[in-house]
Each structure stands twice: as structure tokens, then as C-alpha cells.
Amino acid sequence: MSCPMIDWPRHRWVVLDLFVLTNIAFLALDTYLAHSINSFAHPLEWVPFSFSLLATPLFAVAIAACWNFERRWGKCLGLCIGGAAIIVGIGGMILHLKSQFFELQTIGSLVYTAPFAAPLAYAGLGLLILMNRMVDPERTEWGRWIILLGLGGFVGNFILSLCDHAQNGFFVTSEWIPVFSSGLAVGFLTLAATRPLNRPFLRVCALVLLVQAVVGCLGFALHLRGIAGGIGPDLWANLLFGPPIFAPLLFVDLALLSGIGVLDLMSRTP
């Protein structure tokens, strides 16, 4: 069956769904690398990896069903996947905190435990799926919800950047860049999600998001250089125990997500 060309006003919900779909698929690789550090010592560590492998084709079917076939069961399938993603994300956060923080309850245990905010990526994607099926894309609230969820992602990014780089005491000065950068994004996106529509301000927000994407690409290059110059016995060991290679790309990902919301609001602004 031929697929109609995507038209932004009519198919903006498809753009968001495709964004979520690629993220769910990518998280399979990300969680596999993260949990390979301890060789999946706990059986529950297979849950997010298995969920991504299963949810990716199912969600692709849900998108196709909403577009070309019966919208009702496609919508129900999407809601089920979104709810399951939220459960996986919140459950993962609790398990990550349980590794040390709930027992010691110190700043040190929070910094050196498994990254507690990382599993919330699943929860954020689940919320995007639910929002895209419960909020009319023709309403202004659709774009604001996207910006609000992007804001939540940047708050998590701020925490992750702060905790990850605190492990070595911010040994390299450039490690402060993602902390300040994500803080800047949090401030602008907070205003974008709450203030009346204002095209000049939205343009500034788009520029701030472009900066986030540049920071993410720069961080990826620096992490890649750290892995290539690691002191491990081989490249696989450096990849597992060196700087998290995909972590900086979260800036690019969140910039794209928030950019969808900013673009939607700009299209509604005279």
C-alpha cells in the first residue's frame, strides 16, 4: 500500500511517533552496552533490552495502523506500549537507586550508583506516546506538551551530566559545558512551555536548541577520543568502561524533540 507524503499540519503526530520509534530502537543498543559492564548480573537487567526489541516492531505496526488501517486498535496498541514503557522506566529508576542510594542515602552513593535518571528515558518516551494519542494535534497544547517533556529530559540531562562528571571531580574543564548548557535549555524551555506564543522568543529557543545539538556532537567527539585513547586491554573494554559513548547524543536527541514542539508553536503564531 502506498504511503502518502507527510504534510506537517496533518501528519505532525506521525513525525513525533517516528521520533519515538527510532529512540526505542536505539535504546536496545544503549542498554545492552550499559548492562554489559557487569555482564547482565541481575536478570532484570534484560528487561529494558528485551522491551526495546519487542516494542520497536509493535510500535511500527501501531503507527501504520493509525495511518492506513483501523485507527482504533492501532491507538489501543500504542497506549499499551506507552504504558509499558513508563513502567519499565520508573521500575528501572527504582532499581538503579536501590543499588546504593536507598541503603546509604548520601551524595556519594547518588553519584557513584548506577545512573538513576537514565531509565527515565523509557518513561519519557512512554509519556510522548500517550500524549500523542490523548491530545489533539490541532490544539496548541500539543506543541506545549512536547516542549514540557523535552524540558523534563533536559532536567534529567543536567542531573546526569553533573553526577557523571562529578565522579572524576570535573578533572577536565570542558566537563562543565554540558552542565551549563542543559541549565540554559531548562530556563528557555520553561518559558516556552508557559508563556503566550511569541515568534521572536521561539526563534531564540530554536537557537538555544541548536547550541544543545552542537554541545552534544562536541561531547560525542570528546568521549570517542577518550575511548580511542583508553588504557584498557582492547577497544571493547574501553567502550564498556570508558566515557559513555552515547550519553552526549542525548543533547542532540532532546534538541530534536524540543525542536518539534518549537516548530509546532511557531507554525501557529502569526
C-alpha positions in Angstrom: 0.0 0.0 0.0 1.4 3.4 -0.9 2.2 5.8 1.8 1.1 9.4 1.4 3.6 12.2 1.7 4.0 13.6 5.2 2.2 17.0 5.4 3.2 18.8 8.7 -0.2 20.3 9.6 -2.0 17.0 9.0 0.7 14.5 10.0 2.7 16.2 12.7 1.7 13.3 15.0 3.5 10.9 12.6 6.7 12.9 12.9 6.6 12.6 16.7 5.8 8.9 16.5 8.7 8.2 14.2 10.9 10.1 16.6 9.8 7.9 19.5 10.2 4.7 17.3 13.8 5.4 16.5 14.5 6.2 20.2 13.0 2.9 21.4 15.1 1.0 18.8 18.3 2.9 19.8 17.8 2.2 23.5 18.2 -1.5 22.8 21.9 -0.8 21.8 22.3 1.7 24.6 21.0 -0.6 27.4 23.0 -3.6 26.0 26.2 -1.6 26.3 25.3 -0.2 29.8 24.4 -3.6 31.3 27.3 -5.4 29.6 29.6 -3.7 32.1 28.6 -6.3 34.7 27.6 -9.0 32.1 23.9 -8.6 33.0 24.5 -9.9 36.5 20.9 -9.3 37.5 18.2 -11.0 35.4 16.0 -7.8 35.5 18.7 -6.0 33.5 17.5 -7.9 30.4 14.0 -6.2 30.8 14.8 -2.8 29.0 16.8 -4.5 26.3 14.1 -7.1 25.6 11.4 -4.4 25.8 13.1 -2.3 23.1 13.4 -5.4 20.8 9.8 -6.2 21.3 8.3 -2.7 21.3 10.0 -1.5 18.2 8.2 -3.7 15.6 4.9 -3.5 17.6 5.0 0.3 17.7 5.8 0.4 14.0 2.7 -1.6 13.4 0.7 0.7 15.7 1.8 3.7 13.6 0.9 2.0 10.3 -2.4 1.0 11.7 -3.3 4.6 12.7 -2.2 5.9 9.3 -3.5 3.4 6.8 -5.8 0.9 8.5 -8.0 0.8 11.6 -7.2 3.7 13.9 -8.9 2.4 17.0 -6.9 -0.8 17.6 -3.7 1.0 16.5 -4.4 3.6 19.1 -5.0 1.0 21.7 -1.8 -0.8 20.9 0.1 2.5 21.1 -1.4 3.2 24.5 -0.4 -0.2 25.8 3.2 0.2 24.6 3.4 3.7 26.1 2.1 2.5 29.5 4.6 -0.4 29.5 7.4 2.0 28.7 6.5 4.1 31.7 6.5 1.1 33.9 9.9 0.0 32.6 11.4 3.5 33.1 10.1 4.0 36.6 11.0 0.5 37.7 14.5 0.9 36.3 15.0 4.2 38.2 14.0 2.5 41.5 16.3 -0.5 40.8 19.2 1.9 40.0 18.7 3.8 43.2 18.3 0.6 45.2 21.8 -0.4 44.2 23.3 2.0 46.7 21.4 5.2 47.4 18.5 3.7 49.3 20.9 1.9 51.6 23.5 4.7 52.2 21.5 7.8 51.4 24.5 10.0 50.8 25.5 12.3 48.0 28.4 10.0 47.3 26.2 7.0 46.9 24.0 9.0 44.5 26.9 10.0 42.3 28.6 6.6 42.2 25.5 4.4 41.9 24.0 3.3 38.6 22.8 6.4 36.7 19.3 6.7 38.4 17.9 9.1 35.8 18.9 7.0 32.7 15.9 4.6 32.8 13.5 7.5 32.8 14.2 7.8 29.0 11.7 4.9 28.7 9.2 6.8 30.8 9.6 9.9 28.8 9.1 8.0 25.5 6.0 6.4 27.0 4.6 9.7 28.0 5.2 11.0 24.5 3.2 8.0 23.1 0.3 8.6 25.5 0.3 12.4 24.8 0.3 11.9 21.1 -2.9 9.7 21.4 -4.7 11.7 24.0 -4.1 15.3 22.9 -5.5 16.6 19.6 -2.5 17.6 17.4 -4.6 20.5 16.1 -4.5 22.2 19.5 -1.8 24.4 20.8 -1.4 22.2 23.9 0.1 19.5 21.6 3.3 21.5 21.0 3.5 22.8 24.6 3.3 19.2 25.9 6.3 18.2 23.6 8.3 21.2 24.9 7.3 20.3 28.5 8.5 16.7 28.1 11.7 18.0 26.4 12.2 20.2 29.4 11.9 17.2 31.6 14.6 15.5 29.5 17.0 18.4 29.9 16.4 18.4 33.6 17.5 14.7 33.6 20.4 15.6 31.3 21.5 18.3 33.8 21.5 15.7 36.6 23.2 13.0 34.6 25.9 15.4 33.4 26.5 16.7 36.9 26.7 13.2 38.5 28.7 11.6 35.8 31.4 14.2 35.6 31.4 14.6 39.4 32.8 11.0 39.5 36.2 12.4 38.5 35.8 15.7 40.1 35.4 17.6 36.8 39.0 16.8 36.1 38.7 18.4 32.6 37.3 21.9 32.5 35.2 21.1 29.4 33.1 18.7 31.5 31.3 21.7 32.9 29.9 22.6 29.4 27.0 20.1 29.4 26.0 21.2 32.9 25.7 24.9 32.0 24.3 24.1 28.6 21.5 21.9 29.9 20.7 24.5 32.6 20.4 27.1 29.8 18.0 24.9 27.9 15.9 24.3 31.1 15.4 28.0 31.5 14.3 28.8 28.0 12.1 25.8 27.6 10.3 26.6 30.9 9.3 29.9 29.4 8.5 28.5 26.0 6.1 26.0 27.7 4.3 28.5 29.8 4.3 32.0 28.3 2.0 33.2 25.5 3.0 32.5 21.9 5.8 34.8 20.8 7.6 34.2 17.5 10.8 36.2 18.3 11.2 34.3 21.6 10.6 31.0 19.9 13.4 31.8 17.4 15.7 32.4 20.3 14.6 29.0 21.7 15.4 27.4 18.4 18.9 28.9 18.5 19.4 27.6 22.1 18.4 24.1 20.9 20.9 24.4 18.1 23.6 25.1 20.7 22.5 22.0 22.6 22.9 19.9 19.4 26.4 21.3 18.9 27.3 20.6 22.5 26.1 17.0 22.0 28.2 16.5 18.9 31.3 18.0 20.7 30.7 15.8 23.7 30.4 12.7 21.4 33.7 13.5 19.8 35.4 14.0 23.2 34.0 10.8 24.5 35.1 9.0 21.4 38.6 10.3 21.8 38.7 9.2 25.4 37.6 5.7 24.3 40.1 5.5 21.5 42.9 6.6 23.8 41.8 4.4 26.8 44.2 2.1 28.7 42.0 -1.0 28.6 43.3 -4.3 27.0 41.2 -3.8 23.9 38.6 -1.5 22.3 35.6 -3.4 23.7 36.9 -2.9 27.3 37.5 0.8 26.6 33.9 1.1 25.2 32.4 -0.5 28.3 34.5 1.1 31.0 35.4 4.4 29.3 33.3 7.5 28.8 29.7 6.5 27.9 29.9 7.0 24.1 26.2 7.7 23.5 25.5 9.9 26.5 26.3 13.2 24.8 24.0 12.4 21.9 21.1 12.8 24.3 21.6 16.6 23.9 21.1 16.2 20.1 18.1 13.9 20.7 16.4 16.3 23.2 17.1 19.2 20.9 15.3 17.5 18.1 12.3 16.6 20.3 12.0 20.1 21.7 12.5 21.5 18.2 9.4 19.7 17.1 7.5 21.5 19.8 9.0 24.9 19.0 8.3 24.4 15.3 4.7 23.5 16.0 4.2 26.6 18.1 5.9 28.8 15.5 3.5 27.4 12.8 0.6 28.6 15.0 2.0 32.1 15.7 1.0 34.9 13.3 
